[in-house]
Amino acid sequence: MIMPNIGAFIAWGAITALFVYPDGPFANEQINTLVGSTVTYLLPILIAYTGGRLIHGVRGGVVGSVAVMGVILGTSSPVFIGEDGVGAPMFLGAMIMGPIGGWCMKRLDALWAGRIKPGFEMLVDNFSAGILAAILAVGSMFLLTPVMNFLTHIAGEAVNFLINNGLLPLTSILIEPAKVLFLNNAINHGIITPLATEQSLEQGKSILFLLEANPGPGFGILLAYMFFGRGIARATAPGAAIIQFFGGIHEIYFPYVLMKPILILAAIAGGMSGIFVELLFDVGLRSPAAPGSIIMIYLSTATDSYLGVTLGVLAATAVSFIVAALLLRFSKQSEDDLAKATAQMEGMKGKKSSVSGFLTGAGQTGGEQISKIVFACDAGMGSSAMGASVLRNKIKKAGYGEQVSVVNSAINNLTDEFDLVVVHEDLYDRAKGPTPSAAHVTVDNFMGSPRYDEIVETIRRQREGGDAEAADAAPAAAAAGTPAAASADEEERAGSTDEILTADSIVLGGRATSRDAAIDEAGGLLIGTGKVEDAYLAAMHERESSVSTFMGNGLAIPHGTNEAKSAIHSSAVSFVRYDEEIDWNGKPVRFVIGIAGAGGEHLELLQKIAKVFSDKEAVARLEEAGSAEEVLGIFGKVNA
């Protein structure tokens, strides 16, 4: 929930550091009004939206955003805290209400899924989301607010006690292990940042911003590996140190600690030393240093604190280096320990790490080893299914079908579990957000893109020197975990070609002369089957206006948007061949295949279509076919 919104934290930090009134270097009373509003309202709402969206897409994000408003106002409005009260940013409340809002919306949608009468979907969706969001907002205001106020009060008193008694360095005993266990964001942004923000607004700076962000402890451990480590750990430590210290990606040193857990003592000692020095010099930052890069730390440092901050980082680095060096000097470790520790780190994180490829050496072969590939399109039922089938066949022919899984998904259902995402070039920005850890390949057509051969070659190159045994288990896991992918059992249950594509929905002399007219013709055939409602045709045009359905090799497969699936009673496919080429957004098309996919029933036929249009001889037979029965025969003879 925090990491996707780091850009917003940086923006707020920059405004605070530069323009806070009256102590900023460019103090401006008008710009200063952004500081309080951003941290009180915008950042918690962004966190809540992200949390809700992770659970249930955009609907979950919207409900989570409204739901968190109750606890935001409950902890900041004078009605609750009094005219003289000081509110605390509700990051922790946002981390709670965002996922709760998304989960509740998901459960509510499941209650009447498939039971809403056609034409009432938008009405039910909007009113259910609005009513639920209102209930959760009021609920969080009166139920969660007292809990948040109590926790904030207790945390504030504890921090004040530690500061007043010179015991603040003891917080490293909690913070440093929490970082390695991926609890640092909850502690840092949920508890420490709100308290630090309150202190910064009152005093112009806060040492609390440095408790977790100091890169010294991790940097010292990586330096120790550079001199006293062995094997892969020693070889990768210099690069990891640069990424951690200047890039602010602290997680890159976590596997080095997990490989030898006793090194957590070095991190704790380094953290305590840094905080002790910072206390001596009475230093602080004006805003969070997110990410925890030395560059961001200096940008956020108060004007009177540069020397103390520098000495604090140096002290943390030196102490953690000395302790880690002693522990490494008199211990044993094998060269494959780092790969195991990296896998352990990813298991705790719950998803792939953006830096794990560097640590395991996969980066040396052109990127993290590819085991799980997903094709994504708007609806997940047409273009992506075709592209996935083409690439899957190429990978099978290359001999890696058992090691690499290829599935398809609607872009709204993407999760950050894949090694490679293939997407139409117009959808790249939408695919990048939910899959930040994956590599991305864009194509302009799904049938004949030269990028497929590049992907196969990359897989070949990786497997020649990679760990094939580890990759063998990936296909089953990927197929089981991807909502839009059809499992083997589903494909066995899929209807036959004759049930989905019938002679009545095949036209060998299409009359259309333009793209839109061709969509009307293919869509009309779908509607004529009785399996698709009239409203689906408008969704086909809407889909085409956003992303072209041109597939390559003279083929276009227009289909509706993901939201239009409610207009499909059962899967149907139409086939239109044109005597003259149609201009499809500047690309020549002679075959138009309309698709209305319900569930995975149509995927078997799409695989057959993909195989046919990947074979020039098969395309030639389609061009020469004299009857609908011949077309059905060509598709029926293909083994998907």
C-alpha positions in Angstrom: 0.0 0.0 0.0 2.9 2.4 0.7 5.3 1.7 -2.1 3.0 2.6 -5.0 2.5 6.0 -3.3 6.1 6.9 -2.6 5.9 9.6 -5.3 3.2 11.3 -3.4 5.3 11.2 -0.2 8.3 12.7 -2.1 6.1 15.5 -3.4 4.8 16.2 0.1 8.4 16.0 1.5 9.7 18.4 -1.2 6.9 21.0 -0.4 7.5 20.7 3.3 11.3 20.9 3.1 11.3 23.9 0.8 8.2 26.0 1.5 7.1 25.3 5.1 6.2 28.5 6.8 8.0 30.3 8.5 11.2 28.2 8.6 11.7 26.8 5.1 14.4 28.1 2.8 11.7 29.4 0.5 9.0 29.8 3.1 5.7 30.7 1.5 2.5 31.0 3.6 0.2 30.2 0.6 2.2 27.1 -0.5 2.5 26.0 3.1 -1.3 25.3 3.1 -0.5 22.3 1.0 1.6 20.7 3.7 -1.1 20.0 6.3 -3.9 19.1 3.8 -1.7 16.7 1.9 -0.5 14.8 4.9 -3.9 14.8 6.6 -6.2 13.9 3.6 -4.4 13.1 0.4 -1.8 10.6 1.5 -4.1 8.5 3.7 -6.7 8.5 0.9 -4.1 7.3 -1.6 -3.0 4.6 0.8 -6.6 3.5 1.4 -7.4 3.5 -2.3 -4.3 1.3 -3.1 -5.3 -1.1 -0.3 -8.9 -1.4 -1.5 -7.8 -1.7 -5.2 -5.4 -4.6 -4.3 -8.4 -6.5 -2.9 -11.1 -5.7 -5.4 -9.9 -3.4 -8.2 -11.1 0.1 -8.7 -14.4 -0.5 -6.9 -12.6 -1.7 -3.9 -10.3 1.3 -4.1 -13.1 3.8 -4.3 -15.0 2.3 -1.3 -11.8 2.1 0.7 -11.1 5.8 0.0 -14.5 6.9 1.2 -14.3 4.6 4.2 -11.1 6.1 5.5 -12.6 9.6 5.6 -14.4 8.7 8.8 -11.2 7.9 10.7 -9.4 10.8 9.1 -11.9 13.4 10.3 -12.3 11.5 13.6 -8.6 12.1 14.3 -8.1 15.5 12.9 -11.4 17.5 13.0 -11.9 20.0 15.9 -15.3 18.4 16.5 -13.4 15.3 17.8 -10.1 16.6 19.1 -11.1 20.1 20.1 -10.0 23.5 18.8 -6.6 23.2 20.5 -6.0 19.6 19.6 -3.4 18.4 17.2 -4.4 15.8 14.7 -2.2 12.9 13.5 -2.1 11.7 9.9 -4.1 8.5 9.7 -1.7 6.3 7.6 -2.4 3.3 9.9 -6.1 3.9 9.7 -5.8 4.0 5.9 -3.9 0.7 6.0 -6.8 -0.8 7.9 -9.9 0.7 6.2 -8.6 0.5 2.6 -8.4 -3.3 2.6 -11.6 -3.6 4.7 -13.5 -1.5 2.2 -12.2 -3.6 -0.7 -13.0 -6.9 1.0 -16.5 -5.8 1.9 -17.2 -4.6 -1.6 -15.9 -7.9 -3.0 -18.1 -10.0 -0.8 -21.1 -7.8 -1.5 -20.6 -8.1 -5.3 -20.3 -11.8 -5.0 -23.8 -12.0 -3.4 -25.6 -11.0 -6.6 -23.1 -11.9 -9.2 -25.0 -13.1 -12.3 -28.4 -12.3 -10.7 -28.9 -8.7 -11.8 -31.4 -8.2 -14.7 -29.8 -6.8 -17.8 -29.8 -3.0 -17.9 -29.7 -2.6 -14.1 -26.0 -3.5 -13.6 -24.7 0.1 -13.4 -27.5 1.1 -11.1 -26.9 -1.7 -8.7 -23.1 -1.3 -8.9 -23.1 2.4 -8.2 -25.7 2.3 -5.4 -24.2 -0.7 -3.6 -20.7 0.9 -3.7 -22.1 4.2 -2.5 -24.2 2.8 0.3 -21.4 0.5 1.5 -18.9 3.3 1.5 -21.1 5.6 3.5 -21.7 2.9 6.1 -18.0 2.1 6.4 -17.1 5.8 6.6 -19.5 6.4 9.5 -18.4 3.1 11.1 -14.7 4.1 11.0 -15.5 7.5 12.4 -17.1 6.1 15.6 -15.6 2.6 15.9 -12.0 3.0 14.6 -11.3 6.6 15.6 -11.2 5.8 19.4 -8.7 3.0 18.8 -6.5 5.2 16.5 -6.5 8.1 19.0 -5.6 5.7 21.8 -2.8 4.1 19.9 -1.5 7.5 18.8 -1.6 8.8 22.3 0.2 5.7 23.7 2.8 5.8 20.9 3.4 9.5 21.5 3.8 9.1 25.2 6.3 6.2 24.6 8.4 8.2 22.2 8.4 11.3 24.5 9.5 9.0 27.3 12.4 7.6 25.2 13.5 11.0 24.0 13.3 12.7 27.5 15.3 9.8 29.0 17.8 9.5 26.2 16.5 6.0 25.4 15.5 6.6 21.8 18.3 4.4 20.4 16.5 1.4 21.9 13.9 1.7 19.2 16.4 0.0 16.9 15.8 -3.2 18.8 12.3 -3.2 17.2 12.8 -1.3 14.0 15.8 -3.2 12.5 14.3 -6.7 12.8 11.0 -5.3 11.6 12.7 -4.0 8.4 14.0 -7.5 7.5 10.5 -9.0 8.2 8.8 -6.3 6.0 7.0 -4.7 8.9 8.9 -1.5 8.5 6.3 0.3 6.4 3.6 -0.4 8.9 5.8 0.8 11.8 7.4 3.7 9.9 4.4 5.2 8.0 1.7 3.9 10.3 3.1 5.0 13.6 6.4 6.9 13.4 5.7 9.2 10.4 2.4 10.6 11.9 4.3 11.4 15.2 7.3 12.8 13.4 5.0 15.0 11.2 3.3 16.5 14.2 6.7 17.2 15.8 8.1 18.7 12.5 5.1 21.0 12.1 5.7 22.2 15.7 9.5 22.4 15.8 10.5 22.6 12.2 12.2 19.1 12.2 12.0 15.7 13.8 14.6 13.0 14.5 11.9 10.4 14.3 12.0 10.6 10.5 15.6 9.1 10.8 14.7 6.1 12.9 14.0 3.8 10.0 15.4 5.7 7.0 19.1 5.7 8.0 20.9 3.6 5.3 23.9 3.2 7.5 23.0 -0.2 9.2 22.4 -2.0 5.9 25.3 -0.3 4.2 27.7 -1.4 6.9 26.5 -5.0 6.6 27.0 -5.0 2.8 30.5 -3.5 3.2 31.4 -6.3 5.6 30.3 -8.8 3.0 32.5 -7.1 0.5 35.6 -7.8 2.6 34.7 -10.9 4.6 31.9 -12.6 2.6 32.3 -15.6 0.3 31.1 -16.7 -3.1 28.0 -15.1 -4.6 27.4 -13.0 -1.5 30.8 -11.3 -1.7 30.5 -10.9 -5.5 27.1 -9.1 -5.4 27.7 -7.1 -2.2 29.3 -4.0 -4.0 26.4 -3.6 -6.4 23.9 -4.2 -3.7 25.6 -1.5 -1.5 25.2 1.1 -4.2 21.6 0.3 -4.8 20.9 0.4 -1.1 22.8 3.5 -0.2 22.0 5.7 -3.2 18.8 4.1 -4.5 17.2 3.8 -1.1 16.0 0.2 -1.7 16.8 -1.2 1.7 15.3 -4.6 1.0 18.3 -5.5 -1.1 20.3 -6.2 2.0 17.6 -8.3 3.7 18.7 -11.6 2.2 22.3 -11.0 3.4 20.8 -10.9 7.0 18.4 -13.8 6.5 21.4 -15.9 5.2 23.0 -15.4 8.6 20.3 -14.1 11.1 22.8 -13.3 13.8 23.7 -10.3 11.6 20.6 -8.6 12.9 22.8 -7.7 15.8 25.0 -5.7 13.5 21.9 -3.8 12.1 20.6 -3.1 15.6 24.0 -1.9 16.9 24.4 0.3 13.8 20.9 1.7 14.2 21.4 2.5 17.9 24.7 4.2 17.2 23.3 6.4 14.5 20.4 7.5 16.6 22.7 8.2 19.6 24.9 10.5 17.5 21.8 12.2 16.0 20.5 12.9 19.5 23.8 14.4 20.5 23.6 16.9 17.6 19.9 17.5 18.0 19.2 16.8 14.3 16.1 16.1 12.4 14.4 16.0 9.0 11.6 18.3 7.9 9.7 15.4 6.1 10.0 11.7 5.5 13.0 10.4 3.5 11.1 8.0 1.2 12.8 6.0 -0.2 15.6 5.9 2.4 18.3 7.0 0.1 21.1 9.2 1.3 20.1 11.6 -1.4 16.5 11.9 -0.1 17.8 12.2 3.5 19.9 15.2 2.6 17.0 16.8 0.6 14.8 16.5 3.7 17.4 17.6 6.3 16.8 20.7 8.3 19.3 23.5 7.6 21.0 23.1 11.0 21.3 19.3 10.9 23.5 18.4 8.0 26.6 17.7 10.1 24.7 15.7 12.6 22.9 13.7 10.0 26.1 12.9 8.2 27.8 11.8 11.4 24.8 9.7 12.3 24.9 7.8 9.0 28.7 7.3 9.3 28.4 6.1 12.8 25.6 3.6 11.9 27.7 2.4 9.0 30.9 2.0 11.0 29.4 0.2 13.9 27.3 -2.2 11.8 30.4 -2.9 9.6 32.6 -3.8 12.6 30.0 -6.0 14.2 29.1 -7.7 10.9 32.8 -8.2 10.0 33.5 -10.0 13.3 30.5 -12.2 12.8 31.4 -13.1 9.2 35.1 -13.5 9.9 34.5 -16.4 12.3 31.6 -18.1 10.6 30.9 -20.4 7.6 28.6 -19.9 4.7 28.2 -21.6 1.4 27.8 -19.9 -2.0 24.2 -20.9 -2.6 23.0 -19.5 0.7 22.1 -16.1 -0.9 19.7 -17.6 -3.4 17.9 -19.5 -0.6 17.8 -16.4 1.6 16.4 -14.3 -1.4 13.6 -16.9 -1.9 12.9 -16.7 1.9 12.7 -12.9 1.7 10.2 -13.1 -1.2 8.1 -15.6 0.7 7.8 -13.1 3.6 7.2 -10.2 1.3 4.4 -12.1 -0.4 5.6 -11.3 -4.0 8.7 -11.2 -6.1 11.3 -8.6 -5.2 12.3 -6.0 -7.7 16.0 -6.7 -6.8 16.0 -10.4 -6.4 17.2 -11.0 -9.9 20.4 -9.0 -9.1 21.1 -11.1 -6.0 20.5 -14.5 -7.6 22.5 -13.7 -10.6 19.6 -13.8 -13.0 20.4 -10.3 -14.0 23.6 -11.5 -15.6 21.6 -13.4 -18.2 19.5 -10.5 -19.3 16.9 -10.3 -16.5 15.2 -12.6 -13.9 14.7 -16.1 -15.2 11.3 -16.3 -17.0 9.0 -19.0 -15.7 5.6 -17.3 -15.7 4.3 -15.2 -18.6 1.0 -13.4 -18.8 -0.7 -11.8 -21.8 -2.9 -8.9 -20.8 -5.6 -7.1 -22.7 -8.6 -5.1 -21.7 -11.1 -7.9 -21.4 -8.8 -10.9 -21.1 -10.9 -13.0 -23.5 -9.8 -12.2 -27.0 -6.5 -10.6 -27.9 -4.6 -11.9 -24.9 -5.9 -15.5 -25.4 -4.8 -15.5 -29.0 -1.3 -14.0 -28.2 -0.9 -16.4 -25.3 -1.6 -19.4 -27.6 0.8 -18.3 -30.2 3.7 -17.8 -27.8 2.8 -20.9 -25.9 3.2 -22.9 -29.1 6.5 -21.3 -29.9 7.8 -22.1 -26.4 6.6 -25.7 -26.6 8.4 -26.1 -30.0 11.6 -24.8 -28.4 11.4 -27.5 -25.7 10.5 -25.3 -22.7 6.8 -26.0 -22.4 7.1 -27.7 -19.1 9.3 -25.0 -17.6 7.5 -21.9 -18.7 3.8 -21.2 -18.3 1.9 -18.8 -20.5 -1.5 -17.5 -19.5 -3.9 -14.7 -20.3 -5.6 -12.2 -18.1 -7.8 -9.1 -18.1 -5.6 -6.1 -17.4 -7.7 -5.2 -14.3 -7.0 -8.7 -12.8 -3.2 -8.5 -13.1 -1.2 -9.3 -10.0 2.5 -8.8 -9.3 3.3 -12.5 -9.6 4.6 -12.8 -13.1 8.1 -12.7 -14.5 7.1 -11.2 -17.9 4.0 -9.3 -19.0 3.2 -9.1 -22.7 0.7 -6.3 -23.6 -0.4 -4.2 -26.5 1.7 -1.0 -26.7 -1.4 1.1 -26.0 -2.0 -0.7 -22.7 1.5 -0.5 -21.3 0.9 2.2 -18.7 -2.1 0.3 -17.3 -0.2 -3.0 -17.1 2.9 -1.4 -15.5 1.1 -0.3 -12.4 -0.1 -3.6 -11.0 3.0 -5.5 -12.1 6.0 -3.4 -11.0 8.3 -6.4 -10.4 7.8 -8.0 -13.9 9.6 -7.3 -17.2 7.3 -5.9 -19.8 7.2 -6.5 -23.6 4.9 -4.4 -25.8 3.6 -5.6 -29.2 1.6 -3.9 -31.9 -0.1 -7.2 -33.0 -0.6 -10.4 -31.2 -0.2 -12.9 -34.1 3.0 -12.2 -35.8 5.1 -10.0 -33.5 8.9 -10.5 -33.8 9.0 -10.0 -30.0 7.9 -13.6 -29.5 11.0 -15.0 -31.1 13.0 -12.6 -28.9 11.2 -13.9 -25.8 11.9 -17.6 -26.8 15.6 -16.8 -27.4 15.8 -15.1 -24.0 14.3 -18.2 -22.3 16.7 -20.4 -24.2 19.7 -18.3 -23.1 18.5 -18.3 -19.5 17.9 -22.0 -19.4 21.2 -22.9 -20.8 22.9 -21.5 -17.8 19.9 -21.3 -15.4 18.3 -23.4 -12.8 15.8 -25.5 -14.7 14.8 -27.6 -11.7 13.5 -24.5 -9.9 11.5 -23.5 -12.9 9.8 -26.8 -13.4 7.3 -26.1 -10.6 6.2 -22.7 -12.0 3.7 -23.7 -14.7 1.2 -25.4 -12.3 1.5 -22.6 -9.8 1.0 -19.9 -12.4 -2.0 -21.6 -13.9 -3.6 -22.2 -10.6 -3.1 -18.6 -9.4 -4.4 -16.7 -12.5 -8.1 -15.9 -12.5 -8.3 -15.3 -16.3 -6.4 -18.4 -17.3 -8.3 -21.5 -18.3 -7.1 -24.6 -16.5 -6.6 -27.9 -18.2 -9.9 -29.2 -16.7 -11.7 -26.1 -17.9 -10.4 -26.7 -21.5 -11.5 -30.4 -21.3 -15.0 -29.2 -20.4 -15.0 -26.5 -23.0 -17.6 -26.8 -25.7 -16.7 -28.0 -29.1 -16.0 -25.8 -32.1 -19.4 -26.5 -33.5 -21.2 -25.3 -30.4 -19.4 -21.9 -30.3 -18.8 -21.3 -34.0 -21.6 -22.5 -36.2 -22.2 -22.4 -39.9 -24.9 -19.7 -39.4 -22.3 -17.3 -37.9 -19.8 -17.7 -40.8 -19.9 -15.3 -43.8 -17.5 -15.8 -46.7 -18.4 -12.6 -48.6 -18.5 -9.8 -46.1 -20.1 -6.6 -47.3 -18.4 -4.1 -45.0 -15.9 -1.7 -46.4 -14.7 0.0 -43.2 -13.5 -1.1 -39.7 -16.7 0.1 -37.9 -19.0 -1.6 -40.5 -17.0 -4.8 -40.1 -17.5 -4.7 -36.4 -21.2 -4.2 -36.9 -21.3 -7.2 -39.3 -19.3 -9.5 -37.0 -21.3 -8.3 -33.9 -24.6 -8.7 -35.7 -23.8 -12.4 -36.3 -23.0 -12.8 -32.6 -26.3 -11.2 -31.6 -28.1 -13.4 -34.2 -27.0 -16.5 -32.3 -29.2 -15.5 -29.4 -26.3 -15.9 -27.0 -25.4 -12.2 -26.9 -27.5 -9.1 -26.1 -27.7 -6.1 -28.4 -25.8 -4.0 -25.9 -22.7 -6.0 -26.6 -22.2 -4.4 -30.0 -21.7 -1.0 -28.5 -19.1 -2.5 -26.2 -17.2 -3.9 -29.2 -17.0 -0.4 -30.6 -15.9 1.0 -27.3 -13.2 -1.6 -27.0 -11.9 -0.8 -30.5 -11.8 3.0 -29.8 -9.4 2.4 -26.9 -7.1 -0.4 -28.2 -7.0 -1.9 -31.7 -8.0 -5.6 -32.0 -5.8 -6.0 -35.1 -3.9 -9.3 -34.5 -1.6 -9.4 -37.5 -1.6 -11.8 -40.6 -4.7 -10.1 -41.9 -6.8 -10.9 -38.8 -8.8 -8.7 -36.5 -10.8 -10.1 -33.5 -13.2 -7.4 -32.3 -14.8 -8.1 -28.9 -16.4 -6.2 -26.0 -15.0 -4.6 -22.9 -14.6 -6.5 -19.6 -17.6 -4.6 -18.3 -19.8 -6.0 -21.1 -19.5 -9.6 -20.1 -22.9 -9.4 -18.4 -24.4 -9.0 -21.9 -23.1 -12.5 -22.8 -25.3 -15.5 -22.0 -22.9 -18.1 -23.4 -19.8 -18.0 -25.6 -20.2 -17.3 -29.3 -17.8 -16.6 -32.2 -18.5 -15.2 -35.7 -16.3 -15.4 -38.7 -16.3 -13.0 -41.7 -14.0 -13.2 -44.7 -13.8 -10.2 -47.1 -12.8 -10.3 -50.7 -11.1 -6.9 -50.5 -8.9 -5.8 -47.6 -10.3 -3.5 -45.0 -8.3 -0.7 -43.6 -8.1 -1.5 -39.8 -6.3 1.5 -38.3 -3.8 1.5 -41.1 -3.4 -2.3 -41.2 -4.9 -4.6 -43.9 -7.6 -7.1 -42.7 -9.4 -9.8 -44.6 -10.6 -11.9 -41.8 -12.8 -10.6 -38.9 -13.6 -12.9 -36.0 -16.1 -11.6 -33.5 -15.8 -13.0 -30.0 -18.1 -13.0 -27.0 -16.5 -15.1 -24.4 -18.2 -16.4 -21.2 -15.8 -18.0 -18.8 -13.3 -20.2 -20.6 -15.6 -21.9 -23.1 -14.2 -20.1 -26.1 -10.5 -20.5 -25.3 -10.1 -23.9 -27.0 -11.4 -22.4 -30.2 -9.1 -19.4 -29.9 -6.1 -21.7 -29.6 -7.2 -23.3 -32.8 -7.7 -20.0 -34.5 -4.2 -18.8 -33.3 -2.6 -22.0 -34.7 -4.4 -21.6 -38.1 -3.3 -17.9 -38.5 0.2 -18.8 -37.5 0.4 -21.1 -40.5 0.6 -19.5 -43.9 -0.7 -22.7 -45.6 -3.8 -22.8 -43.3 -4.5 -19.1 -44.0 -4.3 -19.9 -47.7 -6.9 -22.7 -47.2 -9.2 -20.2 -45.4 -8.9 -17.8 -48.3 -9.9 -20.5 -50.7 -12.7 -22.1 -48.6 -15.9 -22.2 -50.5 -18.4 -23.0 -47.7 -18.9 -22.5 -44.0 -18.4 -26.2 -43.5 -14.9 -26.0 -45.0 -14.1 -23.2 -42.5 -15.3 -25.4 -39.6 -13.3 -28.3 -40.9 -10.1 -26.2 -41.0 -10.5 -25.1 -37.4 -11.7 -28.5 -36.3 -8.6 -30.3 -37.7 -6.3 -28.2 -35.6 -5.1 -29.7 -32.3 -5.2 -27.0 -29.7 
